[in-house]
Each structure stands twice: as structure tokens, then as C-alpha cells.
Amino acid sequence: MSSFAYFIKESLRGFARNLSTALGSIVTIFLSLLIIGIFFVGGIVVERVVSSIENEVSIAVFLADDAPESDVQTLENYIKGLDGVASVGFTTKEQALDNFRNSMTSNPEIIDSLDGQNPLPASIDVELSDPQLVEQVASSIRENTTFQKIYGYNTAAESLKYGQQTVQKLFDLTSAVRYVGIALIALLIFIAMVFINNTI
């Protein structure tokens, strides 16, 4: 017990003799670990935000008003079997108009200008398990012979909506954010280790 007390006493004496150096070491190590912790947590938050944005990517397949139900079902079954597809839903013309009406509550004159007509087509709504496969899934749908028979707008390309250019820009941005975040964390860890090493 006496040796332990001696150890404590000598430690306190040494701390008092080199107060500025000891405090500097403590502060440096504390700030270094704090910076690493902040950026580590920040990196996790950014990664979750990026992932949530990517998960919003989906595909809308617009169909002709006179598309036979059998063809619609055939196309749905085909899409369900594609890699990267999580789920497939169906939106009728009436549901599409209701959704449009609900989104236009601030501009009711747009709904009034339709004069009771419903220009919106039915659609198959595709949710993806892997947003990075959106181009592959869209291409497979576009080339499907059943889709070629029942697409809703003037061309097959117009009838397949997933924000092509926006999606590519989004993926480029999210990849850049990930790489920058990793680089910043690595740099800060390196700087913190240098500080700690110099202090020790």
C-alpha cells in the first residue's frame, strides 16, 4: 500500500513540476480524439443521408389506357423477376389523378383546367433493392416485348420514368461525398496521431 501511495505522490509531484507540458499533452490528446469522434459520427450521418437519398430512386412504367389486363400482369411478373427489384405496385388512372390532385392543392386551377378529363395513364411502380441497378432494370423493361406493345406515351423512352439524368448526377454526387468523407476522416486521424506522437 505504501508503494502505491509513493507512486501517486511522485506522479502528482511530477505533474506539478511539468504542469504546462502535462496540460498541453492532455489538451492535445483530448482535442485530437474529439476531432476524430466528431468526424467519425459526421461520416456515419452523411452515409445514412446518402443511402436514404439513393433509396428514393424508383421507376414508373406508364401504360396505355387500352392495355389488356393480361399483358399488364405479364409485364408485372417479368419486372418482379428482375435482379435489383424489391417490389412492384400498380397505380390506376384514377389513383394517378387523385395523387396529382393532392399534390396540386396550392394550384387548384390546374385541376379545373382539365375539365373533368383524366390525361394521366396507369403505371407500374417499381421499387429497387439496389438503386445502383436502376439503369440495368430500366433497360431490361425497355427491351421487353410486352412493354413495347402497351407503353403509355408516344415512345417507350417517354413511358419509362426514373429521372435518368438526375439519377446519374445523384450517384456521382453520393460517390463523391463518400470518398471525400473517407479522405477527411483519414486525414484527421493522421493529423491527430502526429499530434499525439509529438506530445508523447
C-alpha positions in Angstrom: 0.0 0.0 0.0 2.9 2.3 0.8 4.4 1.8 -2.6 1.1 2.7 -4.2 0.9 5.8 -2.1 4.5 6.6 -3.1 3.6 6.2 -6.8 0.7 8.5 -6.5 2.8 11.1 -4.6 5.6 11.0 -7.2 3.1 11.2 -10.1 1.5 14.3 -8.6 4.9 15.9 -7.9 6.0 15.2 -11.5 2.7 16.6 -12.8 3.2 19.8 -10.7 6.8 20.2 -11.9 5.8 19.9 -15.6 2.3 21.4 -15.3 2.4 23.2 -18.7 3.7 20.2 -20.6 1.2 17.8 -18.9 -1.7 20.1 -19.5 -0.6 20.6 -23.1 -0.5 16.9 -23.6 -3.9 16.3 -22.1 -5.5 19.1 -24.1 -3.8 17.9 -27.4 -4.9 14.3 -26.9 -8.4 15.4 -25.9 -8.8 17.7 -28.9 -7.4 15.1 -31.3 -9.8 12.4 -30.0 -12.7 14.9 -30.1 -12.0 15.8 -33.7 -11.7 12.2 -34.7 -15.0 11.4 -32.9 -16.9 14.4 -34.5 -15.8 13.5 -38.0 -16.5 9.8 -37.4 -20.0 10.5 -36.3 -20.4 13.0 -39.1 -19.3 10.4 -41.6 -21.9 8.0 -40.3 -24.6 10.6 -40.6 -23.6 11.6 -44.1 -23.5 7.9 -45.2 -27.1 7.4 -43.8 -28.3 10.5 -45.6 -26.7 9.5 -48.8 -28.2 6.0 -48.5 -31.7 7.3 -47.8 -31.5 9.6 -50.9 -30.4 6.7 -53.1 -33.2 4.5 -51.7 -35.7 7.1 -53.1 -34.8 6.0 -56.6 -37.7 4.2 -58.3 -39.1 3.5 -61.8 -42.5 4.4 -63.1 -43.7 2.4 -66.1 -46.6 4.2 -67.8 -49.1 2.1 -69.7 -51.6 2.7 -72.5 -55.3 3.1 -71.5 -56.3 0.2 -73.6 -53.6 -2.1 -72.4 -55.1 -5.6 -71.9 -55.0 -6.8 -68.2 -53.3 -10.0 -69.2 -50.4 -8.0 -70.8 -50.2 -5.8 -67.7 -50.0 -8.9 -65.5 -47.4 -10.4 -67.8 -45.2 -7.3 -67.6 -45.6 -7.1 -63.8 -44.4 -10.7 -63.4 -41.5 -10.0 -65.7 -40.4 -7.0 -63.7 -40.7 -8.9 -60.4 -38.2 -11.4 -61.6 -35.5 -8.8 -62.5 -32.4 -8.6 -60.3 -32.5 -5.4 -58.2 -36.3 -5.2 -57.9 -37.7 -5.1 -54.4 -41.4 -4.7 -55.1 -43.8 -3.9 -57.8 -47.1 -1.9 -57.4 -49.8 -0.7 -59.7 -51.4 2.8 -59.9 -54.7 3.1 -61.8 -55.6 6.2 -63.9 -58.0 7.3 -61.1 -55.3 6.9 -58.4 -52.8 8.8 -60.5 -55.3 11.7 -60.9 -56.0 11.7 -57.1 -52.3 11.8 -56.4 -51.9 14.7 -58.8 -54.8 16.5 -57.3 -53.4 16.1 -53.8 -50.1 17.5 -55.0 -51.7 20.5 -56.6 -53.7 21.8 -53.6 -51.9 25.1 -53.9 -52.8 25.4 -57.6 -56.4 24.1 -58.0 -56.8 26.0 -61.2 -54.6 23.3 -62.9 -57.1 20.7 -61.9 -60.1 22.8 -63.0 -58.4 23.3 -66.4 -58.7 19.5 -67.0 -62.5 20.0 -67.3 -63.2 16.5 -65.9 -60.8 14.8 -68.2 -58.1 12.4 -66.9 -55.0 12.6 -69.1 -52.8 10.6 -66.7 -52.0 6.9 -67.6 -51.9 4.0 -65.3 -48.5 2.9 -64.2 -46.5 0.0 -62.8 -44.4 1.4 -59.9 -41.0 -0.3 -59.3 -39.1 -0.1 -56.0 -35.5 -1.2 -56.1 -33.5 -3.3 -53.6 -30.3 -1.8 -55.1 -30.6 1.7 -56.5 -27.3 1.3 -58.4 -29.1 -1.2 -60.7 -31.7 1.3 -61.9 -30.2 1.6 -65.4 -30.0 -2.1 -65.7 -33.6 -2.7 -64.6 -34.9 0.2 -66.8 -33.0 -1.2 -69.8 -34.5 -4.6 -69.3 -38.0 -3.2 -69.1 -37.5 -1.0 -72.1 -36.4 -4.0 -74.2 -39.3 -6.2 -73.1 -41.7 -7.1 -75.9 -44.8 -6.8 -73.8 -43.8 -3.3 -72.7 -43.2 -2.4 -76.3 -46.9 -3.3 -77.0 -48.5 -1.4 -74.1 -46.4 1.6 -73.2 -48.5 4.7 -72.5 -46.8 7.7 -74.1 -45.6 8.3 -77.7 -42.4 6.4 -77.2 -41.1 3.7 -75.0 -38.5 6.1 -73.6 -41.1 8.6 -72.6 -43.1 5.9 -70.9 -40.3 4.8 -68.6 -39.5 7.5 -66.0 -36.8 7.3 -63.4 -35.1 10.7 -63.8 -32.3 9.3 -65.9 -30.0 12.4 -65.8 -30.9 13.2 -62.2 -30.2 9.6 -61.1 -26.7 9.7 -62.7 -25.9 13.1 -61.1 -27.2 11.8 -57.8 -25.0 8.7 -57.9 -22.0 10.8 -58.9 -22.6 13.2 -56.0 -23.2 10.5 -53.4 -20.0 8.7 -54.5 -18.0 11.9 -54.3 -19.5 12.6 -50.8 -18.4 9.2 -49.6 -14.9 9.5 -51.0 -14.4 13.0 -49.6 -15.7 11.9 -46.2 -13.4 8.9 -46.0 -10.4 11.1 -47.1 -11.2 13.7 -44.5 -11.5 11.2 -41.7 -8.3 9.5 -42.7 -6.5 12.9 -42.8 -7.8 13.9 -39.4 -6.8 10.6 -37.9 -3.3 11.1 -39.4 -3.0 14.6 -38.0 -4.3 13.6 -34.6 -1.8 10.7 -34.4 1.0 13.1 -35.3 -0.1 15.5 -32.5 -0.3 12.6 -30.0 3.1 11.2 -31.1 4.8 14.6 -30.8 3.2 15.2 -27.4 4.3 11.9 -26.1 
